[in-house]
Amino acid sequence: MLNDIIEMLTNGFSRKNKNSNSSEYNTILDEIKDLPKSKLNKCLKDAEKIAIKAGKYSLKYFGCPKKVSKKGKADLFTEVDLKNEKKIKEYLLKCYPKFGFYGEESKDNTSKKFTWIVDPIDGTSNFIHGYPFYCISIGLAYKGIPILGVVYAPLTDTVYKAHIKSKAYKNNKVIKVSSSNKLVESIIITGFYYNANVDDDFLHDRMVDFANMVKSTLALRRDGSAALDICMVAEGVADGFFEYGLSPWDICAGTIILKQAGGMVTDINMGEYDIFSKEQYIASNKKIHKEMVKVLE
C-alpha cells in the first residue's frame, strides 16, 4: 500500500471514472414551485430553533462526552449524538407529523415526500477530542432533493440557513460564494470517509484525489465536518469542497445553503448530485467547478 502511494506521488496520478446516479431534479423542482414561501419560512424557523437547542446541549459535553461507543472500526458516536437526535426528531415530528425523518442514529424510511434529514453532531470525532469544529445539521428534502437547511456551529454560536426560495444567511446576514475563478488560486476543503483505513483500494483512490488536488490548488484543508465545510464554501472563505462516501445527513442541509449562496454541487459527471449515492460530491463557487471536476476525473 505504501509503495503504491509513493509511486502515485512520483509518477503522476490517474484512476478510472466512476458513474454516479442523477436525480430528476427539474421535474421535482416543478412539483414544489407552488409551495408557499411562508411555509418554508416556518420550517426554517423551527429547524433553526431545535438546532440551536441541540447545539447548546452539546456544549456541556464538548471534549468530555458522557459515553463513547463504536458503530464500526473507526466510526464513533456518543450519548450526546443519541440524545440530540431524539430531541430533534421528537420536536420536528411534533411540528410536522406528516413528514418523514432520516437521521444518522435512527434511519427511518424516506418514503414520504418531505423528509427531515439530520446529523445530530457532524464531526463526532472532533467533538469527542475537543477539536473545535463540529455542528448540528438539519436538512429538509422533497423526494430526496434538499430544499431547506440549517447548520449550527455551537462553539461560535453561528447559524447558516437557507431554503429553496430564500437567500443564504449566516447569523441573519446574507452570504455569497467567493469570486475566485482559478483553481490554482483557490482554497479547497476535503475529507476522508471514516472507514478508509480498513479498505486499501478505497484509500488509494482517495489519495489520488487528494494528491491531484494538492498539485492544482493554493491550499487543501481537512477539518472533519462536511456540513460545516460546505458552509465555509457558501460564505466564501473557501472556494470548493469534495469528498467521496458521504451520507445524506452529512450534505442535505449544506447543499441547499451553498446553492442559495450562489454555489453549485454536482457528481463527477457534472450531473445533479443524488444525496443517497455516496459517490464523489463536488461543491464550489461555480467559477472553478469544471476545473475541480477535471482534476477529480
Secondary structure, DSSP 8 states (H G I E B T S, - for coil): -HHHHHHHHHH----------B--HHHHHHHHTTS-HHHHHHHHHHHHHHHHHHHHHHHTTTTS-S-EEEEETTEEEEHHHHHHHHHHHHHHHHH-TTSEEEESSSB----SSEEEEEEEEE-HHHHHHT-S--EEEEEEEETTEEEEEEEEETTTTEEEEEETTS--EETTEE--------GGG-EEEE---TTGGG-HHHHHHHHHHHHHHHHHSSEEE--S-HHHHHHHHHTTSS-EEEESS--HHHHHHHHHHHHHTT-EEE-TTSSBB-TTS-S-EEEE-STTHHHHHHHH-
